[in-house]
Amino acid sequence: DTAVSQTPKYLVTQMGNDKSIKCEQNLGHDTMYWYKQDSKKFLKIMFSYNNKELIINETVPNRFSPKSPDKAHLNLHINSLELGDSAVYFCASSQAGLIYNEQFFGPGTRLTVL
Amino acid sequence: AQSVTQLDSHVSVSEGTPVLLRCNYSSSYSPSLFWYVQHPNKGLQLLLKYTSAATLVKGINGFEAEFKKSETSFHLTKPSAHMSDAAEYFCVVSDRTGNNRKLIWGLGTSLAVNP
């Protein structure tokens, strides 16, 4: 059973398009995250939701809009895609309230903008 | 604010020799520290974590790390490298922002294992 799953695994699209990436976790966690990993492997947190409420919103262009229909899902919608959006996007989940905040990651979605 | 510094961006070892990946952290309170591993074109997997219990932490695949408060270090070690250990390794500290927590990631150390 996959704990944190993302779809699609690969996404190739043209500049200016709008696309979505979906994430689901079956761990019963109440907190979910989106990260962006650039070509240099640097991981940057973008958003975090706790029980469908946005709790972390880093400096990310407002073309990126997360949506959490329930605590098991956190989707990422990107409008007007730009070349610089090309990266690997990781979804993660954790259980809030735990001191150590271990996060479980999905397999990633490799986005290529042409 | 918390921060983490991985002292080597790239480490190369021979198979069967010890591995040492260095990490220093900065924290205003007792931190939680982690090492994650990312194999090529794969997701991120937790190797081990320190949560203020034993200072020597054992993880998966024979890795361990020692929390040294006096040196603000959390170096990752393995006695004998295997080819399958070639991957990117991230040292991470848990940061507290009000009631919320987020992970602060190091820039990663790429480990190469030579036959």
Interface residues (C-beta under 8 A of the other chain):
Chain A: Y33 K40 K41 F42 L43 I45 S48 N50 I55 I56 F90 A92 A96 I99 Y100 N101 E102 Q103 F104 F105 G106 P107 G108
Chain B: S32 F34 Y36 Q38 K42 G43 L44 Q45 L46 K49 T51 S52 E88 F90 S94 T97 N100 R101 K102 L103 W105 L107 G108 S110
